[in-house]
Amino acid sequence: MTYPDTTYPNTPLRIDIPVKLDDVKAVYSVAALSFEEDLPASLFHLGLITNDIADWGATSEVVVVFHANAGHVMLDDAAYSADRGIETGNPYKKLVTNLMSRGVHVELCGASAKVHHYGNGDLIPGIEINTDAMARTTQLVQQGFVKNHRRLGPGPQPGASVSRCGPCGASDRSAGDGRAPRQPVFSSTEIWRFIEMSENTTGKVTNGMLLAAAEAVAGQADVSAPGASLLPAVENLRASSATTPVAVARAAADDGVATRKPDDLVQAVQEAMWQPVCPDSMS
């Protein structure tokens, strides 16, 4: 019996559209973290453009504005741990400070900071707070900057409607054709967020906790029908996001690494979850 060649394609690479710029003026708007494997795509792509600038020997002004659901990336270790309910500090800090050392100007949206109760003293040193992301990016575009927008996951289908809550960035997205919104993908990043919410931690993550997270996600999907999704339905996403950290917390307790054991674990997880509601003063 012969088998198909399953080795990874290894044909020669040719750059058909080479790009070399003498000057780069760009502003990046980052409202949420999409990931390439375990690396935030926005930070990865900023690394690419800074590498390009260095290779070209170009002059540059590169600004990145974090806002909405990406604001926590700007926090120092102590504030990040307090905000996310962990003890390990900001895992993105070195990536951010490396970009800053290479000339990228990093800013946090003032409206998002207000919503999340972030002060200047909570941020990684060197990061500045602007009035709000919309005003700042508009200002820079008027000054000749090219705007690049990084968003979480794929955009809506043609005809879709998106309503978005001003400074918070919370959205209610419909598919526009009567179908449910697109199915989200639970990556290792989401699993880590579940662990952050699970009332652990001594700073340790056990195999039992990872297994509990995976089983909790898988257990919420109905795979009885041919072609059914392996993931929970998107309309139950918030319930899924609450169920999984409860399972992880129980596994942490069983494995002896939980530092807190609330009387009502489900309520504790609910209280730790972000609520997509703007304060009345900002609506």
C-alpha positions as CSV (number, residue, x, y, z in Angstrom):
1,M,0.0,0.0,0.0
2,T,1.3,3.5,-0.8
3,Y,0.5,6.5,1.3
4,P,0.3,10.1,0.3
5,D,3.2,12.4,1.0
6,T,2.1,14.3,4.2
7,T,5.4,16.2,4.7
8,Y,4.9,20.0,5.1
9,P,5.0,21.9,1.8
10,N,8.5,23.2,1.2
11,T,8.4,24.9,-2.1
12,P,10.7,27.9,-2.7
13,L,9.3,31.3,-1.4
14,R,9.3,34.3,-3.8
15,I,8.2,37.7,-2.7
16,D,6.0,39.0,-5.5
17,I,5.4,42.5,-4.1
18,P,8.5,43.7,-2.3
19,V,7.9,46.7,0.0
20,K,10.5,49.2,1.2
21,L,9.5,52.5,2.8
22,D,11.7,55.5,3.6
23,D,9.3,56.8,6.3
24,V,6.6,55.1,8.3
25,K,3.8,57.0,10.1
26,A,1.3,54.5,11.5
27,V,-1.2,54.3,14.4
28,Y,-2.5,50.9,15.6
29,S,-5.8,50.6,17.4
30,V,-6.0,47.5,19.6
31,A,-9.5,46.9,21.1
32,A,-9.1,43.2,21.9
33,L,-6.6,40.4,21.8
34,S,-6.7,37.9,18.9
35,F,-4.0,35.3,19.2
36,E,-1.6,33.5,16.8
37,E,-0.9,30.3,18.9
38,D,-0.1,31.8,22.3
39,L,1.2,35.2,21.1
40,P,-1.1,38.3,20.8
41,A,-1.4,39.0,17.1
42,S,-1.3,42.8,17.6
43,L,2.0,42.6,19.5
44,F,3.4,40.1,17.0
45,H,2.5,42.4,14.0
46,L,4.0,45.4,15.7
47,G,7.2,43.4,16.1
48,L,7.1,42.7,12.3
49,I,6.7,46.4,11.4
50,T,9.5,47.5,13.8
51,N,11.7,44.8,12.3
52,D,10.9,46.1,8.8
53,I,11.6,49.6,9.8
54,A,15.0,48.6,11.1
55,D,15.8,46.6,8.0
56,W,14.8,49.5,5.7
57,G,16.7,52.1,7.8
58,A,13.5,54.1,7.6
59,T,12.5,57.0,9.8
60,S,9.3,56.3,11.7
61,E,6.6,57.3,14.1
62,V,4.6,54.3,15.3
63,V,1.8,54.7,17.9
64,V,-0.3,52.0,19.3
65,V,-3.5,52.7,21.3
66,F,-4.9,50.0,23.5
67,H,-8.6,50.3,24.5
68,A,-11.8,48.5,25.4
69,N,-11.1,44.8,26.1
70,A,-7.3,45.1,25.6
71,G,-6.6,47.8,28.2
72,H,-5.4,45.3,30.8
73,V,-2.3,44.7,28.7
74,M,-1.0,48.1,29.8
75,L,-1.0,47.3,33.5
76,D,2.1,46.8,35.7
77,D,2.5,43.5,37.4
78,A,0.7,44.4,40.7
79,A,-2.2,46.0,39.0
80,Y,-2.5,43.2,36.4
81,S,-2.6,40.6,39.1
82,A,-5.2,42.5,41.1
83,D,-7.3,43.2,38.0
84,R,-7.2,39.6,36.7
85,G,-7.3,37.8,40.0
86,I,-3.9,36.1,39.6
87,E,-0.5,36.3,41.3
88,T,1.9,35.9,38.4
89,G,1.9,39.5,37.0
90,N,1.5,40.8,33.5
91,P,2.5,38.1,31.0
92,Y,2.6,40.7,28.2
93,K,4.8,43.3,29.9
94,K,8.1,42.2,28.3
95,L,6.5,42.2,24.8
96,V,5.2,45.8,25.4
97,T,8.4,47.2,26.9
98,N,10.5,45.6,24.1
99,L,8.3,47.5,21.6
100,M,8.7,50.7,23.6
101,S,12.5,50.2,23.6
102,R,12.4,50.0,19.8
103,G,10.6,53.4,19.5
104,V,6.9,52.4,19.5
105,H,4.8,55.0,21.5
106,V,2.3,53.1,23.6
107,E,-0.9,54.7,24.9
108,L,-4.0,53.7,26.8
109,C,-7.5,55.1,26.0
110,G,-8.6,57.4,28.8
111,A,-12.3,56.4,28.5
112,S,-11.4,52.7,28.9
113,A,-9.1,53.5,31.8
114,K,-12.0,55.3,33.5
115,V,-14.4,52.4,32.9
116,H,-12.0,49.9,34.3
117,H,-10.7,52.2,37.1
118,Y,-7.1,52.2,35.9
119,G,-4.9,55.1,37.1
120,N,-1.6,56.3,35.7
121,G,0.2,54.6,38.6
122,D,-1.2,51.3,37.6
123,L,0.5,51.3,34.2
124,I,3.8,50.0,32.9
125,P,6.2,52.9,33.2
126,G,6.4,55.0,30.0
127,I,2.8,54.4,28.9
128,E,0.6,57.5,28.5
129,I,-3.2,57.9,28.7
130,N,-4.9,59.9,26.0
131,T,-8.4,61.4,26.1
132,D,-10.0,58.4,24.3
133,A,-9.0,56.1,21.5
134,M,-11.4,57.5,18.9
135,A,-10.3,61.1,19.4
136,R,-6.6,60.2,19.4
137,T,-6.6,58.0,16.3
138,T,-8.7,60.7,14.5
139,Q,-6.1,63.3,15.5
140,L,-3.2,61.2,14.3
141,V,-4.9,60.3,11.0
142,Q,-5.4,64.1,10.4
143,Q,-1.7,64.5,11.0
144,G,-0.9,62.0,8.2
145,F,-0.7,58.7,10.1
146,V,-2.0,55.5,8.5
147,K,-4.5,53.8,10.8
148,N,-4.4,50.0,11.3
149,H,-7.1,48.4,13.4
150,R,-6.7,45.1,15.2
151,R,-9.9,43.3,16.3
152,L,-10.8,40.0,17.9
153,G,-11.6,37.3,15.4
154,P,-13.4,37.5,12.0
155,G,-15.7,40.4,11.2
156,P,-19.4,40.1,10.6
157,Q,-20.9,38.6,7.5
158,P,-22.2,40.8,4.7
159,G,-25.4,42.4,5.9
160,A,-24.6,41.9,9.6
161,S,-25.5,44.5,12.2
162,V,-23.2,45.5,15.0
163,S,-24.2,47.7,17.9
164,R,-21.4,48.8,20.0
165,C,-21.3,50.5,23.4
166,G,-19.1,53.6,23.2
167,P,-16.1,53.6,25.4
168,C,-16.5,50.0,26.7
169,G,-16.5,48.5,23.2
170,A,-19.1,45.9,24.2
171,S,-21.0,44.7,21.1
172,D,-24.1,42.8,20.2
173,R,-23.5,41.2,16.8
174,S,-26.1,39.4,14.6
175,A,-25.2,37.5,11.5
176,G,-27.7,39.5,9.4
177,D,-29.3,36.5,7.7
178,G,-31.2,34.9,10.6
179,R,-28.3,32.6,11.6
180,A,-26.6,32.6,15.0
181,P,-23.3,34.6,15.2
182,R,-20.2,32.8,14.2
183,Q,-19.0,30.1,16.5
184,P,-16.0,31.2,18.6
185,V,-12.9,29.2,19.0
186,F,-11.6,28.4,22.5
187,S,-7.8,28.6,22.3
188,S,-5.3,27.9,25.0
189,T,-5.6,31.6,25.8
190,E,-9.3,31.3,26.8
191,I,-8.4,28.3,28.9
192,W,-5.8,30.4,30.8
193,R,-8.4,33.1,31.3
194,F,-10.7,30.5,32.9
195,I,-7.9,29.5,35.2
196,E,-7.4,33.1,36.2
197,M,-11.1,33.3,37.2
198,S,-11.1,30.1,39.1
199,E,-10.1,31.3,42.6
200,N,-6.7,29.5,42.3
201,T,-3.7,30.3,42.9
202,T,-0.5,29.5,44.5
203,G,0.9,30.3,41.1
204,K,0.8,26.7,40.0
205,V,-1.3,25.1,37.3
206,T,-1.8,21.4,37.5
207,N,-2.6,18.8,34.8
208,G,-5.8,18.3,36.6
209,M,-6.8,21.9,36.2
210,L,-6.0,21.9,32.4
211,L,-8.0,18.7,32.0
212,A,-10.9,20.1,34.0
213,A,-11.0,23.2,31.7
214,A,-10.9,21.1,28.5
215,E,-13.5,18.7,29.7
216,A,-15.8,21.5,30.9
217,V,-15.7,23.1,27.5
218,A,-16.2,19.8,25.6
219,G,-18.9,18.7,27.9
220,Q,-21.1,21.6,27.0
221,A,-21.2,20.7,23.3
222,D,-23.9,18.4,21.8
223,V,-22.0,16.2,19.3
224,S,-24.9,13.7,18.8
225,A,-25.8,15.0,15.4
226,P,-23.6,14.4,12.3
227,G,-21.5,17.5,11.6
228,A,-22.3,19.1,15.0
229,S,-19.8,21.6,16.4
230,L,-17.3,20.4,18.9
231,L,-17.6,23.6,20.9
232,P,-20.5,25.1,22.9
233,A,-23.1,27.1,21.1
234,V,-22.2,30.8,20.8
235,E,-25.6,31.8,22.3
236,N,-24.5,30.0,25.5
237,L,-21.0,31.6,25.5
238,R,-21.4,33.5,28.7
239,A,-22.7,30.5,30.6
240,S,-19.8,28.5,29.2
241,S,-17.4,31.1,30.4
242,A,-18.9,30.8,33.9
243,T,-19.1,27.0,34.0
244,T,-15.5,26.3,33.0
245,P,-13.7,28.3,35.8
246,V,-15.9,26.6,38.4
247,A,-14.6,23.2,37.2
248,V,-11.0,24.5,37.2
249,A,-11.4,25.9,40.7
250,R,-12.7,22.5,42.0
251,A,-9.7,20.8,40.4
252,A,-7.4,23.3,42.0
253,A,-8.9,22.5,45.4
254,D,-8.6,18.8,44.7
255,D,-4.9,19.2,43.7
256,G,-4.1,21.3,46.8
257,V,-3.1,24.5,45.0
258,A,-6.2,26.6,45.7
259,T,-5.5,29.5,48.1
260,R,-9.2,30.5,48.5
261,K,-12.3,28.3,48.8
262,P,-15.4,30.5,48.8
263,D,-18.6,29.2,50.2
264,D,-20.4,29.8,47.0
265,L,-18.0,29.1,44.2
266,V,-20.5,29.8,41.4
267,Q,-21.3,33.2,42.8
268,A,-17.6,34.0,43.2
269,V,-17.0,33.3,39.5
270,Q,-20.0,35.3,38.5
271,E,-18.7,38.3,40.5
272,A,-15.3,38.0,38.8
273,M,-16.8,38.1,35.3
274,W,-16.8,41.4,33.3
275,Q,-20.2,42.8,32.9
276,P,-20.7,44.6,29.5
277,V,-22.5,47.6,30.9
278,C,-21.4,51.2,30.7
279,P,-21.8,53.5,33.7
280,D,-24.8,55.8,33.3
281,S,-22.5,58.8,33.0
282,M,-20.8,57.4,29.9
283,S,-23.9,56.0,28.1
